[in-house]
């Protein structure tokens, strides 16, 4: 067995343990849980939520079913979330929390 084959499960268990300990703190300390919940409401974008991911996947799947090319007409940096919202007639508004678009590669 190679070192990498041994290291991966060890890393995974370490990560799982760290997440479990953090969740234990959140469930045990109501003030920390409340603070994190408040912060998430104003800082986590819908585009990375479970629903946001589902919307993006449905948009891509529908394009493939319809035989449409998945592309953004040469618009570099356009995100699937933005394209899906525009196609649904629900463009992203200025007051919504969104990820910074300047980080697009």
Secondary structure, DSSP 8 states (H G I E B T S, - for coil): --HHHHHHHHHHHHHHHHHHHHHHHHHH-HHHHHHHHHHHHHHS-GGGSHHHHHHHHHHHHHHHHTT-----TT-TT--HHHHHHHHTT----TTS----GGG--
